[in-house]
Amino acid sequence: MLDEASEFIDEMSDEAVSSLKNLMGAYILEVANHQFPGVYYWHEEQNQPVFVSGEPSFSIGIMPLSKIGG
């Protein structure tokens, strides 16, 4: 979906790009949470959610919004 949208990025408003980024990020986070239950946190420096799974044995975190925006 992001690959297709990237073909039209120049025609999209900033608001539409931001909405698409947030929707895709939320989808990725929810799929991760469904597959590997964990906890959401807010990463202050990155100003975005981070999903952490595996605690207390280990922890793995993902922050998809940075990658989606790139």
PQR file of N, CA, C, O and H, with PARSE charges and radii, in Angstrom:
ATOM      1  N   MET A   1       0.826  -1.189   0.000 -0.4000 1.5000
ATOM      2  CA  MET A   1       0.000   0.000   0.000 -0.0000 2.0000
ATOM      3  C   MET A   1       0.874   1.260   0.000  0.5500 1.7000
ATOM      4  O   MET A   1       0.604   2.218  -0.724 -0.5500 1.4000
ATOM      5  N   LEU A   2       1.917   1.238   0.819 -0.4000 1.5000
ATOM      6  CA  LEU A   2       2.813   2.395   0.859 -0.0000 2.0000
ATOM      7  C   LEU A   2       3.560   2.568  -0.457  0.5500 1.7000
ATOM      8  O   LEU A   2       3.813   3.691  -0.892 -0.5500 1.4000
ATOM      9  H   LEU A   2       2.136   0.460   1.407  0.4000 1.0000
ATOM     10  N   ASP A   3       3.908   1.463  -1.081 -0.4000 1.5000
ATOM     11  CA  ASP A   3       4.584   1.541  -2.365 -0.0000 2.0000
ATOM     12  C   ASP A   3       3.690   2.214  -3.408  0.5500 1.7000
ATOM     13  O   ASP A   3       4.146   3.063  -4.173 -0.5500 1.4000
ATOM     14  H   ASP A   3       3.702   0.550  -0.728  0.4000 1.0000
ATOM     15  N   GLU A   4       2.417   1.827  -3.430 -0.4000 1.5000
ATOM     16  CA  GLU A   4       1.473   2.456  -4.362 -0.0000 2.0000
ATOM     17  C   GLU A   4       1.270   3.923  -4.043  0.5500 1.7000
ATOM     18  O   GLU A   4       1.235   4.758  -4.947 -0.5500 1.4000
ATOM     19  H   GLU A   4       2.046   1.137  -2.809  0.4000 1.0000
ATOM     20  N   ALA A   5       1.135   4.242  -2.766 -0.4000 1.5000
ATOM     21  CA  ALA A   5       0.916   5.628  -2.360 -0.0000 2.0000
ATOM     22  C   ALA A   5       2.119   6.503  -2.698  0.5500 1.7000
ATOM     23  O   ALA A   5       1.966   7.688  -2.995 -0.5500 1.4000
ATOM     24  H   ALA A   5       1.164   3.564  -2.032  0.4000 1.0000
ATOM     25  N   SER A   6       3.310   5.922  -2.652 -0.4000 1.5000
ATOM     26  CA  SER A   6       4.511   6.714  -2.924 -0.0000 2.0000
ATOM     27  C   SER A   6       4.524   7.268  -4.351  0.5500 1.7000
ATOM     28  O   SER A   6       5.190   8.267  -4.621 -0.5500 1.4000
ATOM     29  H   SER A   6       3.435   4.959  -2.410  0.4000 1.0000
ATOM     30  N   GLU A   7       3.803   6.634  -5.251 -0.4000 1.5000
ATOM     31  CA  GLU A   7       3.727   7.122  -6.627 -0.0000 2.0000
ATOM     32  C   GLU A   7       2.954   8.438  -6.719  0.5500 1.7000
ATOM     33  O   GLU A   7       3.113   9.189  -7.681 -0.5500 1.4000
ATOM     34  H   GLU A   7       3.262   5.822  -5.032  0.4000 1.0000
ATOM     35  N   PHE A   8       2.114   8.714  -5.713 -0.4000 1.5000
ATOM     36  CA  PHE A   8       1.262   9.901  -5.733 -0.0000 2.0000
ATOM     37  C   PHE A   8       1.609  10.907  -4.637  0.5500 1.7000
ATOM     38  O   PHE A   8       0.861  11.855  -4.397 -0.5500 1.4000
ATOM     39  H   PHE A   8       1.985   8.104  -4.932  0.4000 1.0000
ATOM     40  N   ILE A   9       2.733  10.698  -3.983 -0.4000 1.5000
ATOM     41  CA  ILE A   9       3.077  11.515  -2.827 -0.0000 2.0000
ATOM     42  C   ILE A   9       3.160  13.002  -3.163  0.5500 1.7000
ATOM     43  O   ILE A   9       2.797  13.843  -2.340 -0.5500 1.4000
ATOM     44  H   ILE A   9       3.341   9.928  -4.178  0.4000 1.0000
ATOM     45  N   ASP A  10       3.625  13.326  -4.342 -0.4000 1.5000
ATOM     46  CA  ASP A  10       3.742  14.737  -4.735 -0.0000 2.0000
ATOM     47  C   ASP A  10       2.382  15.402  -4.913  0.5500 1.7000
ATOM     48  O   ASP A  10       2.270  16.624  -4.818 -0.5500 1.4000
ATOM     49  H   ASP A  10       3.920  12.643  -5.010  0.4000 1.0000
ATOM     50  N   GLU A  11       1.356  14.606  -5.168 -0.4000 1.5000
ATOM     51  CA  GLU A  11       0.012  15.131  -5.377 -0.0000 2.0000
ATOM     52  C   GLU A  11      -0.796  15.194  -4.076  0.5500 1.7000
ATOM     53  O   GLU A  11      -1.878  15.780  -4.049 -0.5500 1.4000
ATOM     54  H   GLU A  11       1.447  13.613  -5.245  0.4000 1.0000
ATOM     55  N   MET A  12      -0.281  14.599  -3.007 -0.4000 1.5000
ATOM     56  CA  MET A  12      -1.009  14.525  -1.740 -0.0000 2.0000
ATOM     57  C   MET A  12      -0.690  15.723  -0.857  0.5500 1.7000
ATOM     58  O   MET A  12       0.430  16.233  -0.862 -0.5500 1.4000
ATOM     59  H   MET A  12       0.598  14.123  -3.029  0.4000 1.0000
ATOM     60  N   SER A  13      -1.685  16.164  -0.104 -0.4000 1.5000
ATOM     61  CA  SER A  13      -1.458  17.251   0.846 -0.0000 2.0000
ATOM     62  C   SER A  13      -0.624  16.726   2.022  0.5500 1.7000
ATOM     63  O   SER A  13      -0.542  15.518   2.248 -0.5500 1.4000
ATOM     64  H   SER A  13      -2.595  15.749  -0.100  0.4000 1.0000
ATOM     65  N   ASP A  14      -0.020  17.637   2.751 -0.4000 1.5000
ATOM     66  CA  ASP A  14       0.750  17.243   3.931 -0.0000 2.0000
ATOM     67  C   ASP A  14      -0.129  16.506   4.933  0.5500 1.7000
ATOM     68  O   ASP A  14       0.309  15.555   5.580 -0.5500 1.4000
ATOM     69  H   ASP A  14      -0.087  18.617   2.567  0.4000 1.0000
ATOM     70  N   GLU A  15      -1.373  16.958   5.051 -0.4000 1.5000
ATOM     71  CA  GLU A  15      -2.319  16.317   5.967 -0.0000 2.0000
ATOM     72  C   GLU A  15      -2.613  14.883   5.538  0.5500 1.7000
ATOM     73  O   GLU A  15      -2.695  13.990   6.381 -0.5500 1.4000
ATOM     74  H   GLU A  15      -1.729  17.730   4.526  0.4000 1.0000
ATOM     75  N   ALA A  16      -2.772  14.657   4.250 -0.4000 1.5000
ATOM     76  CA  ALA A  16      -3.047  13.314   3.748 -0.0000 2.0000
ATOM     77  C   ALA A  16      -1.846  12.396   3.964  0.5500 1.7000
ATOM     78  O   ALA A  16      -2.010  11.232   4.328 -0.5500 1.4000
ATOM     79  H   ALA A  16      -2.706  15.383   3.565  0.4000 1.0000
ATOM     80  N   VAL A  17      -0.657  12.911   3.744 -0.4000 1.5000
ATOM     81  CA  VAL A  17       0.563  12.122   3.964 -0.0000 2.0000
ATOM     82  C   VAL A  17       0.682  11.757   5.443  0.5500 1.7000
ATOM     83  O   VAL A  17       0.985  10.612   5.779 -0.5500 1.4000
ATOM     84  H   VAL A  17      -0.523  13.857   3.449  0.4000 1.0000
ATOM     85  N   SER A  18       0.446  12.720   6.320 -0.4000 1.5000
ATOM     86  CA  SER A  18       0.523  12.476   7.759 -0.0000 2.0000
ATOM     87  C   SER A  18      -0.520  11.443   8.187  0.5500 1.7000
ATOM     88  O   SER A  18      -0.220  10.562   8.993 -0.5500 1.4000
ATOM     89  H   SER A  18       0.199  13.650   6.048  0.4000 1.0000
ATOM     90  N   SER A  19      -1.732  11.543   7.660 -0.4000 1.5000
ATOM     91  CA  SER A  19      -2.790  10.582   7.994 -0.0000 2.0000
ATOM     92  C   SER A  19      -2.424   9.177   7.530  0.5500 1.7000
ATOM     93  O   SER A  19      -2.625   8.209   8.264 -0.5500 1.4000
ATOM     94  H   SER A  19      -1.976  12.259   7.006  0.4000 1.0000
ATOM     95  N   LEU A  20      -1.894   9.062   6.330 -0.4000 1.5000
ATOM     96  CA  LEU A  20      -1.491   7.757   5.810 -0.0000 2.0000
ATOM     97  C   LEU A  20      -0.376   7.170   6.662  0.5500 1.7000
ATOM     98  O   LEU A  20      -0.404   5.985   6.996 -0.5500 1.4000
ATOM     99  H   LEU A  20      -1.731   9.849   5.735  0.4000 1.0000
ATOM    100  N   LYS A  21       0.587   7.978   7.009 -0.4000 1.5000
ATOM    101  CA  LYS A  21       1.697   7.539   7.856 -0.0000 2.0000
ATOM    102  C   LYS A  21       1.174   7.035   9.205  0.5500 1.7000
ATOM    103  O   LYS A  21       1.587   5.972   9.668 -0.5500 1.4000
ATOM    104  H   LYS A  21       0.610   8.940   6.738  0.4000 1.0000
ATOM    105  N   ASN A  22       0.282   7.780   9.827 -0.4000 1.5000
ATOM    106  CA  ASN A  22      -0.255   7.387  11.127 -0.0000 2.0000
ATOM    107  C   ASN A  22      -1.112   6.127  11.038  0.5500 1.7000
ATOM    108  O   ASN A  22      -1.030   5.262  11.910 -0.5500 1.4000
ATOM    109  H   ASN A  22      -0.053   8.644   9.451  0.4000 1.0000
ATOM    110  N   LEU A  23      -1.921   6.018  10.010 -0.4000 1.5000
ATOM    111  CA  LEU A  23      -2.758   4.821   9.846 -0.0000 2.0000
ATOM    112  C   LEU A  23      -1.926   3.559   9.630  0.5500 1.7000
ATOM    113  O   LEU A  23      -2.207   2.513  10.215 -0.5500 1.4000
ATOM    114  H   LEU A  23      -1.987   6.721   9.302  0.4000 1.0000
ATOM    115  N   MET A  24      -0.901   3.668   8.785 -0.4000 1.5000
ATOM    116  CA  MET A  24      -0.054   2.507   8.523 -0.0000 2.0000
ATOM    117  C   MET A  24       0.763   2.147   9.758  0.5500 1.7000
ATOM    118  O   MET A  24       0.969   0.969  10.048 -0.5500 1.4000
ATOM    119  H   MET A  24      -0.673   4.517   8.310  0.4000 1.0000
ATOM    120  N   GLY A  25       1.227   3.162  10.487 -0.4000 1.5000
ATOM    121  CA  GLY A  25       1.961   2.903  11.720 -0.0000 2.0000
ATOM    122  C   GLY A  25       1.099   2.208  12.747  0.5500 1.7000
ATOM    123  O   GLY A  25       1.548   1.270  13.406 -0.5500 1.4000
ATOM    124  H   GLY A  25       1.060   4.120  10.252  0.4000 1.0000
ATOM    125  N   ALA A  26      -0.147   2.662  12.894 -0.4000 1.5000
ATOM    126  CA  ALA A  26      -1.077   2.042  13.839 -0.0000 2.0000
ATOM    127  C   ALA A  26      -1.352   0.595  13.444  0.5500 1.7000
ATOM    128  O   ALA A  26      -1.431  -0.281  14.304 -0.5500 1.4000
ATOM    129  H   ALA A  26      -0.511   3.425  12.360  0.4000 1.0000
ATOM    130  N   TYR A  27      -1.497   0.348  12.158 -0.4000 1.5000
ATOM    131  CA  TYR A  27      -1.735  -1.018  11.676 -0.0000 2.0000
ATOM    132  C   TYR A  27      -0.556  -1.925  12.032  0.5500 1.7000
ATOM    133  O   TYR A  27      -0.753  -3.030  12.537 -0.5500 1.4000
ATOM    134  H   TYR A  27      -1.433   1.060  11.459  0.4000 1.0000
ATOM    135  N   ILE A  28       0.649  -1.468  11.772 -0.4000 1.5000
ATOM    136  CA  ILE A  28       1.844  -2.260  12.074 -0.0000 2.0000
ATOM    137  C   ILE A  28       1.937  -2.550  13.567  0.5500 1.7000
ATOM    138  O   ILE A  28       2.231  -3.675  13.971 -0.5500 1.4000
ATOM    139  H   ILE A  28       0.809  -0.571  11.362  0.4000 1.0000
ATOM    140  N   LEU A  29       1.685  -1.529  14.386 -0.4000 1.5000
ATOM    141  CA  LEU A  29       1.753  -1.718  15.839 -0.0000 2.0000
ATOM    142  C   LEU A  29       0.698  -2.707  16.327  0.5500 1.7000
ATOM    143  O   LEU A  29       0.987  -3.542  17.185 -0.5500 1.4000
ATOM    144  H   LEU A  29       1.446  -0.615  14.059  0.4000 1.0000
ATOM    145  N   GLU A  30      -0.504  -2.626  15.800 -0.4000 1.5000
ATOM    146  CA  GLU A  30      -1.564  -3.541  16.219 -0.0000 2.0000
ATOM    147  C   GLU A  30      -1.291  -4.975  15.770  0.5500 1.7000
ATOM    148  O   GLU A  30      -1.581  -5.915  16.509 -0.5500 1.4000
ATOM    149  H   GLU A  30      -0.739  -1.947  15.104  0.4000 1.0000
ATOM    150  N   VAL A  31      -0.745  -5.154  14.585 -0.4000 1.5000
ATOM    151  CA  VAL A  31      -0.387  -6.504  14.135 -0.0000 2.0000
ATOM    152  C   VAL A  31       0.698  -7.063  15.044  0.5500 1.7000
ATOM    153  O   VAL A  31       0.636  -8.227  15.438 -0.5500 1.4000
ATOM    154  H   VAL A  31      -0.509  -4.390  13.985  0.4000 1.0000
ATOM    155  N   ALA A  32       1.688  -6.249  15.381 -0.4000 1.5000
ATOM    156  CA  ALA A  32       2.752  -6.694  16.287 -0.0000 2.0000
ATOM    157  C   ALA A  32       2.167  -7.081  17.643  0.5500 1.7000
ATOM    158  O   ALA A  32       2.537  -8.111  18.209 -0.5500 1.4000
ATOM    159  H   ALA A  32       1.739  -5.303  15.061  0.4000 1.0000
ATOM    160  N   ASN A  33       1.265  -6.268  18.161 -0.4000 1.5000
ATOM    161  CA  ASN A  33       0.670  -6.542  19.465 -0.0000 2.0000
ATOM    162  C   ASN A  33      -0.189  -7.808  19.433  0.5500 1.7000
ATOM    163  O   ASN A  33      -0.246  -8.546  20.416 -0.5500 1.4000
ATOM    164  H   ASN A  33       0.965  -5.432  17.702  0.4000 1.0000
ATOM    165  N   HIS A  34      -0.842  -8.054  18.327 -0.4000 1.5000
ATOM    166  CA  HIS A  34      -1.660  -9.267  18.200 -0.0000 2.0000
ATOM    167  C   HIS A  34      -0.764 -10.516  18.181  0.5500 1.7000
ATOM    168  O   HIS A  34      -1.096 -11.533  18.790 -0.5500 1.4000
ATOM    169  H   HIS A  34      -0.796  -7.455  17.528  0.4000 1.0000
ATOM    170  N   GLN A  35       0.350 -10.429  17.488 -0.4000 1.5000
ATOM    171  CA  GLN A  35       1.246 -11.577  17.352 -0.0000 2.0000
ATOM    172  C   GLN A  35       2.131 -11.777  18.583  0.5500 1.7000
ATOM    173  O   GLN A  35       2.402 -12.910  18.981 -0.5500 1.4000
ATOM    174  H   GLN A  35       0.619  -9.602  16.993  0.4000 1.0000
ATOM    175  N   PHE A  36       2.572 -10.684  19.176 -0.4000 1.5000
ATOM    176  CA  PHE A  36       3.511 -10.720  20.304 -0.0000 2.0000
ATOM    177  C   PHE A  36       3.037  -9.730  21.361  0.5500 1.7000
ATOM    178  O   PHE A  36       3.522  -8.599  21.391 -0.5500 1.4000
ATOM    179  H   PHE A  36       2.351  -9.764  18.852  0.4000 1.0000
ATOM    180  N   PRO A  37       2.112 -10.116  22.223 -0.5600 1.5000
ATOM    181  CA  PRO A  37       1.549  -9.173  23.193  0.2800 2.0000
ATOM    182  C   PRO A  37       2.626  -8.397  23.945  0.5500 1.7000
ATOM    183  O   PRO A  37       3.666  -8.932  24.331 -0.5500 1.4000
ATOM    184  N   GLY A  38       2.336  -7.135  24.130 -0.4000 1.5000
ATOM    185  CA  GLY A  38       3.287  -6.263  24.795 -0.0000 2.0000
ATOM    186  C   GLY A  38       2.608  -5.003  25.293  0.5500 1.7000
ATOM    187  O   GLY A  38       1.410  -4.990  25.576 -0.5500 1.4000
ATOM    188  H   GLY A  38       1.492  -6.701  23.817  0.4000 1.0000
ATOM    189  N   VAL A  39       3.390  -3.956  25.393 -0.4000 1.5000
ATOM    190  CA  VAL A  39       2.938  -2.695  25.970 -0.0000 2.0000
ATOM    191  C   VAL A  39       3.346  -1.551  25.049  0.5500 1.7000
ATOM    192  O   VAL A  39       4.416  -1.571  24.441 -0.5500 1.4000
ATOM    193  H   VAL A  39       4.363  -3.966  25.163  0.4000 1.0000
ATOM    194  N   TYR A  40       2.466  -0.551  24.959 -0.4000 1.5000
ATOM    195  CA  TYR A  40       2.789   0.664  24.218 -0.0000 2.0000
ATOM    196  C   TYR A  40       3.355   1.708  25.172  0.5500 1.7000
ATOM    197  O   TYR A  40       2.874   1.860  26.295 -0.5500 1.4000
ATOM    198  H   TYR A  40       1.596  -0.535  25.452  0.4000 1.0000
ATOM    199  N   TYR A  41       4.365   2.415  24.724 -0.4000 1.5000
ATOM    200  CA  TYR A  41       4.921   3.545  25.454 -0.0000 2.0000
ATOM    201  C   TYR A  41       4.996   4.719  24.488  0.5500 1.7000
ATOM    202  O   TYR A  41       4.843   4.552  23.278 -0.5500 1.4000
ATOM    203  H   TYR A  41       4.755   2.291  23.812  0.4000 1.0000
ATOM    204  N   TRP A  42       5.229   5.894  25.030 -0.4000 1.5000
ATOM    205  CA  TRP A  42       5.443   7.075  24.192 -0.0000 2.0000
ATOM    206  C   TRP A  42       6.905   7.451  24.283  0.5500 1.7000
ATOM    207  O   TRP A  42       7.424   7.672  25.378 -0.5500 1.4000
ATOM    208  H   TRP A  42       5.353   6.030  26.013  0.4000 1.0000
ATOM    209  N   HIS A  43       7.575   7.527  23.146 -0.4000 1.5000
ATOM    210  CA  HIS A  43       8.983   7.906  23.084 -0.0000 2.0000
ATOM    211  C   HIS A  43       9.044   9.423  22.917  0.5500 1.7000
ATOM    212  O   HIS A  43       8.776   9.948  21.837 -0.5500 1.4000
ATOM    213  H   HIS A  43       7.154   7.348  22.257  0.4000 1.0000
ATOM    214  N   GLU A  44       9.396  10.113  23.987 -0.4000 1.5000
ATOM    215  CA  GLU A  44       9.373  11.582  24.003 -0.0000 2.0000
ATOM    216  C   GLU A  44      10.298  12.190  22.948  0.5500 1.7000
ATOM    217  O   GLU A  44       9.893  13.103  22.228 -0.5500 1.4000
ATOM    218  H   GLU A  44       9.614   9.686  24.864  0.4000 1.0000
ATOM    219  N   GLU A  45      11.529  11.699  22.847 -0.4000 1.5000
ATOM    220  CA  GLU A  45      12.493  12.280  21.904 -0.0000 2.0000
ATOM    221  C   GLU A  45      12.056  12.123  20.453  0.5500 1.7000
ATOM    222  O   GLU A  45      12.238  13.035  19.647 -0.5500 1.4000
ATOM    223  H   GLU A  45      11.858  10.958  23.431  0.4000 1.0000
ATOM    224  N   GLN A  46      11.482  10.975  20.119 -0.4000 1.5000
ATOM    225  CA  GLN A  46      11.039  10.709  18.746 -0.0000 2.0000
ATOM    226  C   GLN A  46       9.609  11.185  18.502  0.5500 1.7000
ATOM    227  O   GLN A  46       9.152  11.236  17.361 -0.5500 1.4000
ATOM    228  H   GLN A  46      11.334  10.234  20.774  0.4000 1.0000
ATOM    229  N   ASN A  47       8.911  11.530  19.576 -0.4000 1.5000
ATOM    230  CA  ASN A  47       7.521  11.990  19.499 -0.0000 2.0000
ATOM    231  C   ASN A  47       6.638  10.993  18.732  0.5500 1.7000
ATOM    232  O   ASN A  47       5.923  11.351  17.796 -0.5500 1.4000
ATOM    233  H   ASN A  47       9.283  11.489  20.503  0.4000 1.0000
ATOM    234  N   GLN A  48       6.719   9.736  19.168 -0.4000 1.5000
ATOM    235  CA  GLN A  48       5.931   8.685  18.533 -0.0000 2.0000
ATOM    236  C   GLN A  48       5.791   7.495  19.480  0.5500 1.7000
ATOM    237  O   GLN A  48       6.552   7.354  20.437 -0.5500 1.4000
ATOM    238  H   GLN A  48       7.300   9.446  19.928  0.4000 1.0000
ATOM    239  N   PRO A  49       4.806   6.642  19.196 -0.5600 1.5000
ATOM    240  CA  PRO A  49       4.640   5.457  20.041  0.2800 2.0000
ATOM    241  C   PRO A  49       5.725   4.426  19.760  0.5500 1.7000
ATOM    242  O   PRO A  49       6.268   4.343  18.658 -0.5500 1.4000
ATOM    243  N   VAL A  50       6.022   3.644  20.792 -0.4000 1.5000
ATOM    244  CA  VAL A  50       6.922   2.507  20.654 -0.0000 2.0000
ATOM    245  C   VAL A  50       6.215   1.310  21.280  0.5500 1.7000
ATOM    246  O   VAL A  50       5.647   1.412  22.367 -0.5500 1.4000
ATOM    247  H   VAL A  50       5.581   3.711  21.688  0.4000 1.0000
ATOM    248  N   PHE A  51       6.255   0.198  20.597 -0.4000 1.5000
ATOM    249  CA  PHE A  51       5.657  -1.034  21.095 -0.0000 2.0000
ATOM    250  C   PHE A  51       6.779  -1.911  21.620  0.5500 1.7000
ATOM    251  O   PHE A  51       7.761  -2.154  20.918 -0.5500 1.4000
ATOM    252  H   PHE A  51       6.717   0.116  19.714  0.4000 1.0000
ATOM    253  N   VAL A  52       6.638  -2.394  22.867 -0.4000 1.5000
ATOM    254  CA  VAL A  52       7.664  -3.219  23.495 -0.0000 2.0000
ATOM    255  C   VAL A  52       7.048  -4.556  23.863  0.5500 1.7000
ATOM    256  O   VAL A  52       5.982  -4.614  24.477 -0.5500 1.4000
ATOM    257  H   VAL A  52       5.840  -2.197  23.437  0.4000 1.0000
ATOM    258  N   SER A  53       7.724  -5.626  23.485 -0.4000 1.5000
ATOM    259  CA  SER A  53       7.267  -6.983  23.770 -0.0000 2.0000
ATOM    260  C   SER A  53       8.418  -7.782  24.385  0.5500 1.7000
ATOM    261  O   SER A  53       9.589  -7.446  24.211 -0.5500 1.4000
ATOM    262  H   SER A  53       8.590  -5.579  22.987  0.4000 1.0000
ATOM    263  N   GLY A  54       8.058  -8.851  25.112 -0.4000 1.5000
ATOM    264  CA  GLY A  54       9.046  -9.775  25.636 -0.0000 2.0000
ATOM    265  C   GLY A  54       9.437  -9.566  27.079  0.5500 1.7000
ATOM    266  O   GLY A  54      10.133 -10.401  27.655 -0.5500 1.4000
ATOM    267  H   GLY A  54       7.106  -9.124  25.254  0.4000 1.0000
ATOM    268  N   GLU A  55       9.006  -8.469  27.677 -0.4000 1.5000
ATOM    269  CA  GLU A  55       9.395  -8.199  29.057 -0.0000 2.0000
ATOM    270  C   GLU A  55       8.755  -9.212  29.998  0.5500 1.7000
ATOM    271  O   GLU A  55       7.636  -9.634  29.708 -0.5500 1.4000
ATOM    272  H   GLU A  55       8.440  -7.790  27.208  0.4000 1.0000
ATOM    273  N   PRO A  56       9.344  -9.621  31.056 -0.5600 1.5000
ATOM    274  CA  PRO A  56      10.606  -9.155  31.620  0.2800 2.0000
ATOM    275  C   PRO A  56      11.828  -9.955  31.176  0.5500 1.7000
ATOM    276  O   PRO A  56      12.953  -9.581  31.507 -0.5500 1.4000
ATOM    277  N   SER A  57      11.636 -11.041  30.439 -0.4000 1.5000
ATOM    278  CA  SER A  57      12.771 -11.877  30.030 -0.0000 2.0000
ATOM    279  C   SER A  57      13.730 -11.148  29.095  0.5500 1.7000
ATOM    280  O   SER A  57      14.948 -11.294  29.200 -0.5500 1.4000
ATOM    281  H   SER A  57      10.722 -11.344  30.171  0.4000 1.0000
ATOM    282  N   PHE A  58      13.177 -10.376  28.197 -0.4000 1.5000
ATOM    283  CA  PHE A  58      13.939  -9.586  27.228 -0.0000 2.0000
ATOM    284  C   PHE A  58      12.999  -8.495  26.754  0.5500 1.7000
ATOM    285  O   PHE A  58      11.823  -8.490  27.115 -0.5500 1.4000
ATOM    286  H   PHE A  58      12.187 -10.258  28.111  0.4000 1.0000
ATOM    287  N   SER A  59      13.494  -7.590  25.964 -0.4000 1.5000
ATOM    288  CA  SER A  59      12.568  -6.606  25.386 -0.0000 2.0000
ATOM    289  C   SER A  59      12.981  -6.254  23.977  0.5500 1.7000
ATOM    290  O   SER A  59      14.159  -6.068  23.672 -0.5500 1.4000
ATOM    291  H   SER A  59      14.449  -7.595  25.670  0.4000 1.0000
ATOM    292  N   ILE A  60      11.987  -6.170  23.140 -0.4000 1.5000
ATOM    293  CA  ILE A  60      12.158  -5.749  21.750 -0.0000 2.0000
ATOM    294  C   ILE A  60      11.157  -4.630  21.518  0.5500 1.7000
ATOM    295  O   ILE A  60       9.977  -4.769  21.843 -0.5500 1.4000
ATOM    296  H   ILE A  60      11.030  -6.322  23.388  0.4000 1.0000
ATOM    297  N   GLY A  61      11.614  -3.544  20.968 -0.4000 1.5000
ATOM    298  CA  GLY A  61      10.743  -2.411  20.690 -0.0000 2.0000
ATOM    299  C   GLY A  61      10.735  -2.065  19.215  0.5500 1.7000
ATOM    300  O   GLY A  61      11.742  -2.204  18.521 -0.5500 1.4000
ATOM    301  H   GLY A  61      12.572  -3.431  20.704  0.4000 1.0000
ATOM    302  N   ILE A  62       9.582  -1.611  18.747 -0.4000 1.5000
ATOM    303  CA  ILE A  62       9.497  -1.126  17.365 -0.0000 2.0000
ATOM    304  C   ILE A  62       8.842   0.243  17.345  0.5500 1.7000
ATOM    305  O   ILE A  62       7.913   0.525  18.102 -0.5500 1.4000
ATOM    306  H   ILE A  62       8.764  -1.498  19.311  0.4000 1.0000
ATOM    307  N   MET A  63       9.350   1.083  16.459 -0.4000 1.5000
ATOM    308  CA  MET A  63       8.796   2.416  16.222 -0.0000 2.0000
ATOM    309  C   MET A  63       8.669   2.590  14.707  0.5500 1.7000
ATOM    310  O   MET A  63       9.573   3.127  14.066 -0.5500 1.4000
ATOM    311  H   MET A  63      10.104   0.854  15.844  0.4000 1.0000
ATOM    312  N   PRO A  64       7.565   2.144  14.142 -0.5600 1.5000
ATOM    313  CA  PRO A  64       7.450   2.124  12.688  0.2800 2.0000
ATOM    314  C   PRO A  64       7.290   3.492  12.028  0.5500 1.7000
ATOM    315  O   PRO A  64       7.571   3.624  10.837 -0.5500 1.4000
ATOM    316  N   LEU A  65       6.849   4.508  12.760 -0.4000 1.5000
ATOM    317  CA  LEU A  65       6.579   5.790  12.108 -0.0000 2.0000
ATOM    318  C   LEU A  65       7.823   6.405  11.472  0.5500 1.7000
ATOM    319  O   LEU A  65       7.728   7.047  10.426 -0.5500 1.4000
ATOM    320  H   LEU A  65       6.621   4.401  13.728  0.4000 1.0000
ATOM    321  N   SER A  66       8.974   6.217  12.084 -0.4000 1.5000
ATOM    322  CA  SER A  66      10.219   6.742  11.504 -0.0000 2.0000
ATOM    323  C   SER A  66      10.509   6.103  10.144  0.5500 1.7000
ATOM    324  O   SER A  66      10.899   6.784   9.196 -0.5500 1.4000
ATOM    325  H   SER A  66       9.051   5.695  12.934  0.4000 1.0000
ATOM    326  N   LYS A  67      10.316   4.806  10.067 -0.4000 1.5000
ATOM    327  CA  LYS A  67      10.569   4.100   8.806 -0.0000 2.0000
ATOM    328  C   LYS A  67       9.522   4.428   7.751  0.5500 1.7000
ATOM    329  O   LYS A  67       9.846   4.615   6.579 -0.5500 1.4000
ATOM    330  H   LYS A  67       9.999   4.253  10.837  0.4000 1.0000
ATOM    331  N   ILE A  68       8.282   4.496   8.171 -0.4000 1.5000
ATOM    332  CA  ILE A  68       7.204   4.811   7.228 -0.0000 2.0000
ATOM    333  C   ILE A  68       7.407   6.192   6.630  0.5500 1.7000
ATOM    334  O   ILE A  68       7.212   6.392   5.432 -0.5500 1.4000
ATOM    335  H   ILE A  68       8.018   4.343   9.123  0.4000 1.0000
ATOM    336  N   GLY A  69       7.795   7.136   7.458 -0.4000 1.5000
ATOM    337  CA  GLY A  69       8.017   8.502   6.986 -0.0000 2.0000
ATOM    338  C   GLY A  69       9.184   8.615   6.026  0.5500 1.7000
ATOM    339  O   GLY A  69       9.233   9.535   5.209 -0.5500 1.4000
ATOM    340  H   GLY A  69       7.954   6.974   8.432  0.4000 1.0000
ATOM    341  N   GLY A  70      10.124   7.686   6.118 -0.4000 1.5000
ATOM    342  CA  GLY A  70      11.300   7.713   5.252 -0.0000 2.0000
ATOM    343  C   GLY A  70      10.996   7.172   3.896  0.5500 1.7000
ATOM    344  O   GLY A  70      11.879   7.123   3.040 -0.5500 1.4000
ATOM    345  H   GLY A  70      10.084   6.939   6.781  0.4000 1.0000
TER
END
